Amino acid sequence: MSDIPIKVAPEDAPFPLTDVDKWILSLTDEEYTYHDWEDIRKIIAENNLSVLKRKPSDLRRYIKWTAGIKAEYGSMTNYLIKHRLPKTWGSPPFTPASTIPFDDPSDYRVLINDWPYGLTSDITHIVVWSRTVIETDPSTGDMTPGSRRIIENFVRSFFMDRLGPGGEDNVLWFKNWVALQSVRALEHIHVMVRDVPKDILDEWTKELNCHRLLN
């Protein structure tokens, strides 16, 4: 069945809509072109993250869902803290075990993205949440060179190495500029993986004892 476009006024959206979002809302799902692996690779290589987009019907649902979450919980941050992030983190400002992002397993949580971009079916969209601050350049909102090196090392050891030889060909990552983040109060990076079996995805996203409040 064709997805019928509905109008969403920018001022009614629960987060700032980009020009790409506004264009997507004018489309049906049938008119939408999914991001494939080479497209994602090119977007990340060019740091052209503003063109990443959700499927039209998913974007409409995400807008509606986000509005409901903010009405019920006050903010997306409150919802994530209550339902998705480790109970051991408490509430911001967090006190991480390490000042180095992704250095201590208790300081990060790997989850499948509940609202992924519009990707081809071979790609899984993962979000890695961090309670350690990831340093950014205040003039650009982008990562500092030091932050980029830290994240690259983490992604290589956690994701690529687990996939064995050639693993680097099936993992991409990025961190949205501050201006593009829909959840700005909580640090996170995005990881895209290709053709990864469910058992490995489950391994990556399992809750660890260090994430639980033990009685």
Solvent accessible surface area in square Angstrom, and as a share of the most:
residue,aa,sasa,rsa
1,M,233,1.04
2,S,66,0.43
3,D,37,0.19
4,I,133,0.67
5,P,57,0.36
6,I,96,0.49
7,K,200,0.85
8,V,33,0.19
9,A,36,0.28
10,P,68,0.43
11,E,142,0.64
12,D,105,0.54
13,A,16,0.12
14,P,26,0.16
15,F,24,0.10
16,P,106,0.66
17,L,19,0.10
18,T,45,0.26
19,D,116,0.60
20,V,32,0.18
21,D,18,0.10
22,K,90,0.38
23,W,136,0.48
24,I,0,0.00
25,L,12,0.06
26,S,68,0.44
27,L,23,0.12
28,T,22,0.13
29,D,30,0.16
30,E,113,0.51
31,E,106,0.47
32,Y,14,0.05
33,T,106,0.62
34,Y,96,0.37
35,H,2,0.01
36,D,67,0.35
37,W,9,0.03
38,E,105,0.47
39,D,52,0.27
40,I,0,0.00
41,R,86,0.31
42,K,121,0.51
43,I,10,0.05
44,I,36,0.18
45,A,86,0.66
46,E,97,0.44
47,N,55,0.28
48,N,59,0.31
49,L,6,0.03
50,S,39,0.25
51,V,48,0.28
52,L,12,0.06
53,K,29,0.12
54,R,36,0.13
55,K,44,0.19
56,P,0,0.00
57,S,8,0.05
58,D,32,0.16
59,L,1,0.00
60,R,20,0.07
61,R,125,0.46
62,Y,11,0.04
63,I,12,0.06
64,K,161,0.68
65,W,72,0.25
66,T,3,0.02
67,A,45,0.35
68,G,40,0.38
69,I,15,0.08
70,K,68,0.29
71,A,92,0.71
72,E,129,0.58
73,Y,53,0.20
74,G,58,0.56
75,S,35,0.23
76,M,14,0.06
77,T,20,0.12
78,N,73,0.37
79,Y,35,0.13
80,L,14,0.07
81,I,33,0.17
82,K,114,0.49
83,H,91,0.41
84,R,70,0.25
85,L,9,0.04
86,P,5,0.03
87,K,102,0.43
88,T,45,0.26
89,W,13,0.05
90,G,38,0.36
91,S,77,0.50
92,P,57,0.36
93,P,132,0.83
94,F,34,0.14
95,T,113,0.66
96,P,39,0.25
97,A,66,0.51
98,S,19,0.12
99,T,122,0.71
100,I,88,0.45
101,P,10,0.06
102,F,15,0.06
103,D,88,0.46
104,D,43,0.22
105,P,63,0.39
106,S,16,0.11
107,D,0,0.00
108,Y,22,0.08
109,R,25,0.09
110,V,4,0.02
111,L,15,0.07
112,I,68,0.34
113,N,23,0.12
114,D,79,0.41
115,W,47,0.17
116,P,51,0.32
117,Y,25,0.09
118,G,4,0.04
119,L,22,0.11
120,T,43,0.25
121,S,125,0.81
122,D,54,0.28
123,I,15,0.07
124,T,31,0.18
125,H,4,0.02
126,I,0,0.00
127,V,7,0.04
128,V,0,0.00
129,W,19,0.07
130,S,3,0.02
131,R,32,0.12
132,T,4,0.02
133,V,111,0.64
134,I,3,0.01
135,E,111,0.50
136,T,37,0.21
137,D,49,0.26
138,P,135,0.85
139,S,97,0.63
140,T,90,0.52
141,G,11,0.11
142,D,25,0.13
143,M,19,0.08
144,T,23,0.14
145,P,99,0.62
146,G,27,0.26
147,S,6,0.04
148,R,88,0.32
149,R,145,0.53
150,I,57,0.29
151,I,0,0.00
152,E,64,0.29
153,N,86,0.44
154,F,15,0.06
155,V,1,0.00
156,R,116,0.42
157,S,71,0.46
158,F,52,0.22
159,F,0,0.00
160,M,35,0.16
161,D,91,0.47
162,R,102,0.37
163,L,43,0.22
164,G,29,0.28
165,P,146,0.92
166,G,30,0.28
167,G,2,0.02
168,E,99,0.44
169,D,71,0.37
170,N,41,0.21
171,V,2,0.01
172,L,22,0.11
173,W,28,0.10
174,F,7,0.03
175,K,6,0.02
176,N,11,0.06
177,W,66,0.23
178,V,57,0.33
179,A,74,0.57
180,L,43,0.21
181,Q,19,0.08
182,S,54,0.35
183,V,14,0.08
184,R,135,0.49
185,A,70,0.54
186,L,3,0.02
187,E,39,0.18
188,H,13,0.06
189,I,0,0.00
190,H,13,0.06
191,V,0,0.00
192,M,0,0.00
193,V,0,0.00
194,R,59,0.21
195,D,103,0.53
196,V,17,0.10
197,P,71,0.44
198,K,146,0.62
199,D,96,0.50
200,I,18,0.09
201,L,24,0.12
202,D,67,0.35
203,E,69,0.31
204,W,11,0.04
205,T,23,0.13
206,K,116,0.49
207,E,71,0.32
208,L,58,0.29
209,N,102,0.52
210,C,53,0.32
211,H,4,0.02
212,R,97,0.35
213,L,125,0.62
214,L,133,0.66
215,N,204,1.05
